[in-house]
Amino acid sequence: MMYGILINGAGWAARQHAAAYCQRSDCRIVAVNDISESRAAGFVAELGLEDVRLYTDLSEAVRHPGIDVVSVCTPQHLHCENVLQAAAAGKHLVIEKPAAVRPGDLYRMRDAVAGSGVKTVVSFVLRWNPLLITLKKMLADGIFGEPYYVEVDYMSYNGSWWGGWNDARTVRQGVSASLVAGCHAIDAARWLSTTDPNAAALPKEVYAVAGGRRKGKTREFNPLNNTWKEDAPPMEYDGLEVILMEFTNGVRAKVCVNAECVMPYRFPIRIFGDRGTAIDNRIWSEFFPKQNDWMEFPVILPDSSDVSHHPFQAEIDHFIDCITQNTESHCRLEDAVRSHEIVFAAIQCYQTHLPVPF
Ligand SMILES: NC(=O)c1ccc[n+]([C@@H]2O[C@H](COP(=O)([O-])OP(=O)(O)OC[C@H]3O[C@@H](n4cnc5c(N)ncnc54)[C@H](O)[C@@H]3O)[C@@H](O)[C@H]2O)c1
């Protein structure tokens, strides 16, 4: 079987999707769609792709012969219409996060996908980071016993260093720090709050507060080179969100989304169970009798904001396996909707100051 791939949105994240498909002998990129034809042409040239048709209109691109999978890598406010179009054309979908910017769009996408029978994966790509894979396996193996509390933080001073920032920084197109980027931590908290090896915990109640000092300011930090800029376009939403979750299995979780921390990117993880604890890659467990210091295992941590560090290859490999074996991804749109619902519940809390039951 050879899968024909259409890359939609030829930007930063798309380069990693394309590189991952290129590593596979059963995938071939046959078309690239971007609002800018020159950007699409540069993308194809940079990746050394041959026999690729360029499009500037997705409705035409999805009709290109031989397309099986569409990677949706446009800015997030376009994902809904892109997914509706591609699902209607019967194409399997890799959908960049956030999957949508409004709850109603999410549900329309979910229903359209269900009706079309296509397979999906949403790029909560950290589910394939080696540390998260190891912790998930340790949870399933009972190393921590029954988890009761999980913390995951997203600490990233997002700004002009990111090409997608001009879309992401606005309320209309990015919505909030937790939707546009911190959703990775919310999804990881769900993923690490259950001993089920193939599922993420489901929300029962959410409460959240927001604050910080960056909103509306034009002075911007660049964590990549430790410099400041004075005239940057401002972030329109709060930079700090602290989100508390209770899951249906009784586990509590806390996610801090900090989009104004003056420091290099970090993605710290803590898991507390009734038989052991994980602090990132350091473990303490009843299963290791006479343990007298933290056991640290060498592994790639999720501590970089650079997409080339993210495990897109493992995500794409997983998704192609799902298509080939006719199975559903644990990170399919239907599941990812639950991570987005937590974001929208948090936003509701900022207005009502009341917990949101599910
Ligand atoms: N999973 C991750 O870790 C991760 C990392 C980075 C970005 N992302 C997500 O990927 C998406 C894209 O982000 P990016 O950083 O690659 O942005 P980007 O700006 O580098 O790329 C977006 C591309 O979409 C194109 N585009 C814009 N409007 C279009 C339209 N109407 N039709 C077709 N193409 C259009 C742009 O020309 C650009 O080439 C965002 O949703 C972002 O949140 C996810």
The ligand as a Gaussian input file, in Angstrom:
#p B3LYP/6-31G(d) Opt

LIG

0 1
 N        2.008000      20.029000      17.728000
 C        2.911000      20.965000      17.971000
 O        3.756000      20.807000      18.835000
 C        2.898000      22.246000      17.161000
 C        4.054000      23.030000      17.040000
 C        3.976000      24.183000      16.266000
 C        2.789000      24.573000      15.672000
 N        1.697000      23.794000      15.839000
 C        0.408000      24.173000      15.252000
 O        0.492000      24.049000      13.836000
 C       -0.343000      25.036000      13.215000
 C        0.538000      25.859000      12.279000
 O        1.531000      26.498000      13.044000
 P        2.971000      26.851000      12.424000
 O        3.823000      27.242000      13.574000
 O        3.440000      25.811000      11.498000
 O        2.574000      28.167000      11.608000
 P        3.224000      28.750000      10.278000
 O        2.788000      30.153000      10.197000
 O        4.699000      28.451000      10.233000
 O        2.551000      27.876000       9.099000
 C        1.233000      28.061000       8.707000
 C        1.161000      27.944000       7.189000
 O       -0.209000      28.013000       6.813000
 C       -0.325000      28.838000       5.656000
 N       -1.676000      29.380000       5.556000
 C       -2.206000      30.457000       6.198000
 N       -3.482000      30.657000       5.802000
 C       -3.767000      29.690000       4.909000
 C       -4.916000      29.355000       4.148000
 N       -6.063000      30.075000       4.246000
 N       -4.855000      28.290000       3.325000
 C       -3.713000      27.560000       3.195000
 N       -2.582000      27.832000       3.898000
 C       -2.606000      28.867000       4.737000
 C        0.735000      29.900000       5.855000
 O        1.066000      30.507000       4.626000
 C        1.877000      29.080000       6.456000
 O        2.726000      28.558000       5.451000
 C       -0.950000      25.865000      14.349000
 O       -2.221000      25.372000      14.666000
 C        0.010000      25.604000      15.518000
 O       -0.602000      25.745000      16.795000
 C        1.730000      22.652000      16.566000

